[in-house]
Amino acid sequence: MAVSASSRKKNQKKKAIIFGAVAAAFLVAVSAAGGYWLYERKQPSQASKADCALAQRIVDGAQELSHDKAAVDEWEKNTRQLRRSQMKDGYLGFRIAQYELWAALQAKGEGKPPADQQVKELADKANRHCVDAGVTLTLPPIAS
């Protein structure tokens, strides 16, 4: 039995439509995956609950600094080592290191303290890393 030319054209057209639909669905899926990847890429890293708890302990320790330069230097050294060895999220660690520096400089009487707004902005940035951990960090203003 011979297949007519019109029947062959209908089959080819049907195959082209199916192929086009599959290709379009594939492109939509790839686009959605790419969009999600870009969205996630722009989000801050998410620290563990342990990292966020350590960050809060460091901030709390900064509130108890004496004005003895040697003691502050020792605190800085120990805190830096603790943060670098135990905190896995380096981005959160960077934010906490900034607070450490401000607190240490203030305790040593060097430089001027950051404005309360700067500390608030730092706290907001640090807290973005602790959303998934369900922890809210409290960074008090650096006393003048």
Contacts in CASP RR format, 6 or more apart in sequence:
PFRMAT RR
TARGET T0000
AUTHOR 0000-0000-0000
METHOD contacts of the structure
MODEL  1
MAVSASSRKKNQKKKAIIFGAVAAAFLVAVSAAGGYWLYERKQPSQASKA
DCALAQRIVDGAQELSHDKAAVDEWEKNTRQLRRSQMKDGYLGFRIAQYE
LWAALQAKGEGKPPADQQVKELADKANRHCVDAGVTLTLPPIAS
44 91 0 8 1.000
44 125 0 8 1.000
44 128 0 8 1.000
44 129 0 8 1.000
45 89 0 8 1.000
45 90 0 8 1.000
45 91 0 8 1.000
45 92 0 8 1.000
45 129 0 8 1.000
46 89 0 8 1.000
46 129 0 8 1.000
46 130 0 8 1.000
46 131 0 8 1.000
46 132 0 8 1.000
46 133 0 8 1.000
47 55 0 8 1.000
47 87 0 8 1.000
47 88 0 8 1.000
47 89 0 8 1.000
47 91 0 8 1.000
47 92 0 8 1.000
47 129 0 8 1.000
47 130 0 8 1.000
47 133 0 8 1.000
48 88 0 8 1.000
48 89 0 8 1.000
48 133 0 8 1.000
49 133 0 8 1.000
49 134 0 8 1.000
49 135 0 8 1.000
50 86 0 8 1.000
51 87 0 8 1.000
51 88 0 8 1.000
51 89 0 8 1.000
51 92 0 8 1.000
51 93 0 8 1.000
51 129 0 8 1.000
51 130 0 8 1.000
51 133 0 8 1.000
52 92 0 8 1.000
52 129 0 8 1.000
52 130 0 8 1.000
52 133 0 8 1.000
52 134 0 8 1.000
52 135 0 8 1.000
52 137 0 8 1.000
53 135 0 8 1.000
54 82 0 8 1.000
54 83 0 8 1.000
54 86 0 8 1.000
54 87 0 8 1.000
55 87 0 8 1.000
55 92 0 8 1.000
55 93 0 8 1.000
55 95 0 8 1.000
55 96 0 8 1.000
55 126 0 8 1.000
55 130 0 8 1.000
55 137 0 8 1.000
56 135 0 8 1.000
56 137 0 8 1.000
56 138 0 8 1.000
58 79 0 8 1.000
58 82 0 8 1.000
58 83 0 8 1.000
58 96 0 8 1.000
58 99 0 8 1.000
58 100 0 8 1.000
59 96 0 8 1.000
59 99 0 8 1.000
59 137 0 8 1.000
59 138 0 8 1.000
59 139 0 8 1.000
59 140 0 8 1.000
61 75 0 8 1.000
62 99 0 8 1.000
62 100 0 8 1.000
62 103 0 8 1.000
62 104 0 8 1.000
63 103 0 8 1.000
63 140 0 8 1.000
65 71 0 8 1.000
65 72 0 8 1.000
65 75 0 8 1.000
65 103 0 8 1.000
65 104 0 8 1.000
65 107 0 8 1.000
66 72 0 8 1.000
66 107 0 8 1.000
67 107 0 8 1.000
67 108 0 8 1.000
67 109 0 8 1.000
69 108 0 8 1.000
72 104 0 8 1.000
72 107 0 8 1.000
72 108 0 8 1.000
73 104 0 8 1.000
75 104 0 8 1.000
76 100 0 8 1.000
76 104 0 8 1.000
79 100 0 8 1.000
80 97 0 8 1.000
80 100 0 8 1.000
83 93 0 8 1.000
83 96 0 8 1.000
83 97 0 8 1.000
83 100 0 8 1.000
87 93 0 8 1.000
87 96 0 8 1.000
89 129 0 8 1.000
91 129 0 8 1.000
92 126 0 8 1.000
92 129 0 8 1.000
92 130 0 8 1.000
95 122 0 8 1.000
95 125 0 8 1.000
95 126 0 8 1.000
95 129 0 8 1.000
96 126 0 8 1.000
98 122 0 8 1.000
99 119 0 8 1.000
99 122 0 8 1.000
99 126 0 8 1.000
99 139 0 8 1.000
102 113 0 8 1.000
102 114 0 8 1.000
102 119 0 8 1.000
102 142 0 8 1.000
103 142 0 8 1.000
105 111 0 8 1.000
106 113 0 8 1.000
106 142 0 8 1.000
106 143 0 8 1.000
106 144 0 8 1.000
112 144 0 8 1.000
113 141 0 8 1.000
113 142 0 8 1.000
113 143 0 8 1.000
113 144 0 8 1.000
114 122 0 8 1.000
114 142 0 8 1.000
116 141 0 8 1.000
119 139 0 8 1.000
119 140 0 8 1.000
119 141 0 8 1.000
119 142 0 8 1.000
120 139 0 8 1.000
122 139 0 8 1.000
123 137 0 8 1.000
123 138 0 8 1.000
123 139 0 8 1.000
126 137 0 8 1.000
126 139 0 8 1.000
127 136 0 8 1.000
127 137 0 8 1.000
130 136 0 8 1.000
130 137 0 8 1.000
END
